[in-house]
Amino acid sequence: MSLFAHEGGHYGQQDVLRIWHLTDGSTIRGNYSSGTSDVLILEQYEGKKVRVSMAELSQRDQKFAAVKMERGSQINGYIDVEKPISYLPYLYLLMASFLTLLLIEKLRLRLVFRKLAYSTIMLAFIALACKTTTEATPITPTVPVTTIPKTTVSFLDSAFAPFKPALSTSSDATYFYVNSTGIPAHNMMVGITAWQQQVPIPQPYTGTNHWSIPLQPVYASTPLSTTNNFMKGAVALAANGVPIFNALNNRGEDSFAIGELDQWGGHCGRGDDYHYHAAPLHLSTISGLKAIAFALDGFAVFGAKEPDGTAMLTLDTNHGHEWKGNYHYHGTTNYPYVIGAMRGKVSLDPATPAPENQILPQAFSSSVRPALTPLSGATITDFSAPTSSSYNLTYKIGTKTGSVNYSWNTSGLFTFNFTDVNGTQTTSTYQRK
């Protein structure tokens, strides 16, 4: 069986139209095309476009539309725009040259000075003729490469210590390693309104498939943005052993804004692997002022405060900053939540081109069943663990209730019992290889 960090993204088909919820309780399907503060343009099948008033959208969809428009503005900001050129300085130069010529003639100075005046006029005309109607946008300088201190094992281990023995750590001269199941101590899945029928199962992030955090971060000459990179695989590891993925799904949408995430900022991928897309700020209640995560470039991720308890300083475009000679990221409640760009240098998997490129090394999830399809209209209302090796998930569509009850044994045999909203029951069994 093939292993994937986030198998094939969130959906199996690329032509899924988003469902937009209106204030009158109705819905409309279509993918975001463009919009203003008043009107949203949605594109439906075969290029058909419809207009929707922003005031008619639900608060969640208004927020999602605002995110899409803001991201579009950011992208357009990179496009070179023709700039009007002022010719006034050149006219002043011509006038000064003519006055100089008249003065020279009047004083009957030597020929050499007259030639100098004529040359000045000619240079002014040449400069005016050669000036183009556009100005080149200056190239943004790359980040200088600087040697930074090596991270100590004790610093890393102190961040993961509050979550032991559910996870374990080790290290060598190059990496700090974390072994975990990817299952947090907190509840999961409740609050998801865009559900693909995946559920969390323990993952074998152990042995040679452990998480690897570099002990010696190296500044990237040009940080890779999470807007057009890392749509596959993790970008960081939370202190509780749960991976953190890009805030965007494989279609470039904010997972939080479109209802894909639970109350803790996580959900499951197509391999039934639980992971966060938003910052796990709730871990600060356990971690205190310690790092709540580490990016796979080796830099720490802190919560809403600096390591000494003071207010968080202004963040750069990478979603972090230098603090007392060391760089770190911060988790926030606003996009991009954790990482805006990889400040540190990372190695990329040559088999996954951008934007679905992924960082290596990293741990990979192991699926036990085929991925299912999104269940339209479903909202996950409850999730519980009757035993240490079983979970019950409850969802609603309208006023009707459905459930998924599943369990596993020590041999890796998984049994799934499905009850849909019409009361139909099915059972499936899978063996993890």
Secondary structure in CASP SS format (residue, H / E / C, confidence):
PFRMAT SS
TARGET T0000
AUTHOR 0000-0000-0000
METHOD secondary structure of the structure
MODEL  1
M C 1.00
S C 1.00
L C 1.00
F E 1.00
A C 1.00
H C 1.00
E C 1.00
G C 1.00
G C 1.00
H C 1.00
Y C 1.00
G C 1.00
Q C 1.00
Q C 1.00
D C 1.00
V C 1.00
L C 1.00
R C 1.00
I E 1.00
W E 1.00
H E 1.00
L E 1.00
T C 1.00
D C 1.00
G C 1.00
S C 1.00
T E 1.00
I E 1.00
R E 1.00
G C 1.00
N E 1.00
Y E 1.00
S E 1.00
S E 1.00
G E 1.00
T C 1.00
S C 1.00
D C 1.00
V E 1.00
L E 1.00
I E 1.00
L E 1.00
E E 1.00
Q C 1.00
Y H 1.00
E H 1.00
G H 1.00
K C 1.00
K E 1.00
V E 1.00
R E 1.00
V E 1.00
S E 1.00
M H 1.00
A H 1.00
E H 1.00
L E 1.00
S C 1.00
Q H 1.00
R H 1.00
D H 1.00
Q H 1.00
K H 1.00
F H 1.00
A H 1.00
A H 1.00
V H 1.00
K H 1.00
M H 1.00
E H 1.00
R H 1.00
G H 1.00
S H 1.00
Q H 1.00
I H 1.00
N H 1.00
G C 1.00
Y C 1.00
I C 1.00
D C 1.00
V C 1.00
E C 1.00
K C 1.00
P C 1.00
I C 1.00
S C 1.00
Y C 1.00
L H 1.00
P H 1.00
Y H 1.00
L H 1.00
Y H 1.00
L H 1.00
L H 1.00
M H 1.00
A H 1.00
S H 1.00
F H 1.00
L H 1.00
T H 1.00
L H 1.00
L H 1.00
L H 1.00
I H 1.00
E H 1.00
K H 1.00
L H 1.00
R C 1.00
L C 1.00
R C 1.00
L H 1.00
V H 1.00
F H 1.00
R H 1.00
K H 1.00
L H 1.00
A H 1.00
Y H 1.00
S H 1.00
T H 1.00
I H 1.00
M H 1.00
L H 1.00
A H 1.00
F H 1.00
I H 1.00
A H 1.00
L H 1.00
A H 1.00
C H 1.00
K C 1.00
T C 1.00
T C 1.00
T C 1.00
E C 1.00
A C 1.00
T C 1.00
P C 1.00
I C 1.00
T C 1.00
P C 1.00
T C 1.00
V C 1.00
P C 1.00
V C 1.00
T C 1.00
T C 1.00
I C 1.00
P C 1.00
K C 1.00
T C 1.00
T C 1.00
V H 1.00
S H 1.00
F H 1.00
L H 1.00
D H 1.00
S H 1.00
A H 1.00
F H 1.00
A H 1.00
P H 1.00
F H 1.00
K C 1.00
P C 1.00
A C 1.00
L C 1.00
S E 1.00
T E 1.00
S E 1.00
S E 1.00
D C 1.00
A C 1.00
T C 1.00
Y E 1.00
F E 1.00
Y E 1.00
V E 1.00
N E 1.00
S E 1.00
T C 1.00
G C 1.00
I C 1.00
P C 1.00
A C 1.00
H C 1.00
N C 1.00
M C 1.00
M C 1.00
V C 1.00
G C 1.00
I C 1.00
T C 1.00
A C 1.00
W C 1.00
Q C 1.00
Q C 1.00
Q C 1.00
V C 1.00
P C 1.00
I C 1.00
P C 1.00
Q C 1.00
P C 1.00
Y E 1.00
T C 1.00
G H 1.00
T H 1.00
N H 1.00
H C 1.00
W E 1.00
S E 1.00
I E 1.00
P E 1.00
L C 1.00
Q C 1.00
P C 1.00
V C 1.00
Y E 1.00
A E 1.00
S E 1.00
T E 1.00
P E 1.00
L E 1.00
S E 1.00
T C 1.00
T C 1.00
N C 1.00
N C 1.00
F C 1.00
M C 1.00
K C 1.00
G C 1.00
A E 1.00
V E 1.00
A E 1.00
L E 1.00
A E 1.00
A C 1.00
N C 1.00
G C 1.00
V C 1.00
P E 1.00
I E 1.00
F E 1.00
N C 1.00
A C 1.00
L E 1.00
N C 1.00
N C 1.00
R C 1.00
G C 1.00
E C 1.00
D E 1.00
S C 1.00
F C 1.00
A C 1.00
I C 1.00
G C 1.00
E C 1.00
L C 1.00
D C 1.00
Q C 1.00
W C 1.00
G C 1.00
G E 1.00
H E 1.00
C E 1.00
G C 1.00
R C 1.00
G C 1.00
D C 1.00
D C 1.00
Y E 1.00
H E 1.00
Y E 1.00
H C 1.00
A C 1.00
A C 1.00
P C 1.00
L H 1.00
H H 1.00
L H 1.00
S H 1.00
T H 1.00
I H 1.00
S H 1.00
G C 1.00
L C 1.00
K C 1.00
A C 1.00
I C 1.00
A E 1.00
F E 1.00
A E 1.00
L C 1.00
D C 1.00
G C 1.00
F C 1.00
A E 1.00
V E 1.00
F E 1.00
G C 1.00
A C 1.00
K E 1.00
E C 1.00
P C 1.00
D C 1.00
G C 1.00
T C 1.00
A E 1.00
M C 1.00
L C 1.00
T C 1.00
L C 1.00
D C 1.00
T C 1.00
N C 1.00
H C 1.00
G E 1.00
H E 1.00
E E 1.00
W E 1.00
K C 1.00
G C 1.00
N E 1.00
Y E 1.00
H E 1.00
Y E 1.00
H E 1.00
G C 1.00
T C 1.00
T C 1.00
N C 1.00
Y C 1.00
P C 1.00
Y C 1.00
V C 1.00
I C 1.00
G C 1.00
A E 1.00
M E 1.00
R E 1.00
G E 1.00
K C 1.00
V C 1.00
S E 1.00
L E 1.00
D C 1.00
P C 1.00
A C 1.00
T C 1.00
P C 1.00
A C 1.00
P C 1.00
E C 1.00
N C 1.00
Q C 1.00
I E 1.00
L E 1.00
P C 1.00
Q C 1.00
A C 1.00
F C 1.00
S E 1.00
S C 1.00
S C 1.00
V C 1.00
R C 1.00
P C 1.00
A C 1.00
L C 1.00
T C 1.00
P C 1.00
L C 1.00
S C 1.00
G C 1.00
A E 1.00
T E 1.00
I E 1.00
T E 1.00
D E 1.00
F E 1.00
S E 1.00
A E 1.00
P E 1.00
T E 1.00
S C 1.00
S C 1.00
S E 1.00
Y E 1.00
N E 1.00
L E 1.00
T E 1.00
Y E 1.00
K E 1.00
I E 1.00
G C 1.00
T C 1.00
K E 1.00
T E 1.00
G E 1.00
S E 1.00
V E 1.00
N E 1.00
Y E 1.00
S E 1.00
W E 1.00
N C 1.00
T C 1.00
S C 1.00
G C 1.00
L E 1.00
F E 1.00
T E 1.00
F E 1.00
N E 1.00
F E 1.00
T E 1.00
D C 1.00
V C 1.00
N C 1.00
G C 1.00
T C 1.00
Q E 1.00
T E 1.00
T E 1.00
S E 1.00
T E 1.00
Y E 1.00
Q E 1.00
R C 1.00
K C 1.00
END
